[in-house]
């Protein structure tokens, strides 16, 4: 399956249709965040609401484009190469890809979802369950 594809048709999911931030590109399978005027990528932990983009849009000056974002359900998402992910591990945002959550004393890492199918370190995609 390709990034941005819904993986479990029988599992309840919630897909929001909205717009991208003005002059902002999004990529299918990337972690995106809603910020005042639309959906876009962000490397900042703790920004919400969040989801996985299901479509790719290029940036066009002064234009917002259609964005389809899964905020709950099972989807193929981009992951950071070099990090193996095991089934059941919680994942967080690392730019626009996913990495495993590392426990910290301040719990500042926002969980994006849980790994459904393990992914090898060289893989650039992973099947996750997004939940809020």
C-alpha positions in Angstrom: 0.0 0.0 0.0 1.1 3.6 -0.6 1.3 6.3 2.0 -1.9 8.2 2.5 -4.1 5.1 1.8 -6.7 3.9 4.3 -5.8 0.4 5.3 -8.7 -1.1 7.2 -12.0 -0.4 5.4 -14.1 -2.0 8.2 -12.5 0.0 11.0 -14.4 3.3 11.8 -12.5 6.3 10.5 -13.0 10.1 10.5 -11.7 12.0 7.4 -12.0 15.8 7.4 -12.3 17.7 4.2 -10.9 21.2 4.4 -8.2 23.4 2.9 -4.5 23.8 3.1 -2.9 26.8 4.6 -2.4 29.6 2.1 0.6 28.9 -0.2 1.3 25.6 1.6 2.0 22.2 0.1 1.0 18.9 1.8 2.1 15.3 0.9 0.0 12.2 1.2 1.0 10.2 4.2 2.6 13.2 6.0 1.6 14.3 9.5 -0.3 17.6 9.2 -1.6 20.1 11.7 -4.5 22.6 11.6 -3.4 26.2 12.3 -5.9 29.0 12.1 -6.6 29.0 8.3 -5.9 25.4 7.2 -3.9 22.2 7.2 -0.1 22.2 6.8 3.1 20.5 7.9 4.8 21.4 11.1 7.8 20.2 13.0 6.6 21.4 16.3 5.6 18.9 19.0 2.4 19.7 20.9 0.5 21.4 18.0 -3.0 20.0 17.6 -5.3 19.1 16.0 -3.3 16.7 13.8 -3.9 14.0 11.3 -2.4 12.2 8.3 -2.9 13.8 4.8 -4.6 11.6 2.4 -3.9 13.7 -0.7 -1.0 15.7 -2.1 -1.3 19.3 -3.0 1.4 21.7 -4.3 1.8 25.2 -3.0 0.2 28.0 -5.1 0.7 31.6 -4.2 -2.3 33.1 -2.3 -4.4 30.0 -2.8 -5.8 27.4 -0.5 -6.4 23.9 -1.9 -8.5 20.9 -0.9 -7.1 18.9 2.0 -8.3 15.5 3.0 -7.0 14.6 6.5 -7.6 11.4 8.5 -7.9 12.2 12.1 -9.1 8.8 13.3 -8.6 5.4 11.7 -6.0 3.1 10.1 -3.7 4.6 7.4 -0.2 4.2 5.8 1.9 7.1 7.1 5.4 8.3 6.4 8.1 7.3 8.9 11.6 8.4 9.5 14.1 6.0 7.9 16.5 4.5 10.4 14.0 3.9 13.1 12.5 0.4 13.4 8.9 0.5 14.7 7.3 -2.5 16.5 3.6 -3.3 16.6 1.9 -1.5 19.5 4.5 1.3 19.9 3.2 4.8 20.2 4.6 7.2 17.5 5.0 11.0 17.5 5.7 13.6 14.9 9.3 14.2 13.6 8.9 16.9 11.1 6.2 15.4 8.8 7.2 11.8 9.5 6.7 9.5 12.5 9.2 8.1 15.1 8.7 6.1 18.3 7.7 8.0 21.4 10.5 8.3 23.9 9.3 8.7 27.5 10.3 12.0 29.1 9.7 13.5 32.5 7.6 16.3 31.1 5.5 14.3 28.7 5.9 17.0 26.0 5.8 14.5 23.1 2.5 14.5 21.3 1.3 10.9 20.4 0.0 10.8 16.8 -1.0 7.1 16.8 -0.1 3.5 17.5 1.8 1.1 15.1 -0.4 -1.7 13.7 2.2 -3.5 11.6 5.9 -3.4 12.4 8.2 -1.5 10.1 11.9 -2.2 9.5 14.5 0.6 10.0 14.9 1.1 6.3 11.2 1.4 5.6 9.8 4.9 4.9 6.2 4.1 5.7 4.2 2.4 8.5 0.6 1.4 9.1 -0.8 3.2 12.1 -4.0 3.7 14.0 -4.7 7.3 14.7 -6.8 8.0 17.7 -7.7 11.1 19.8 
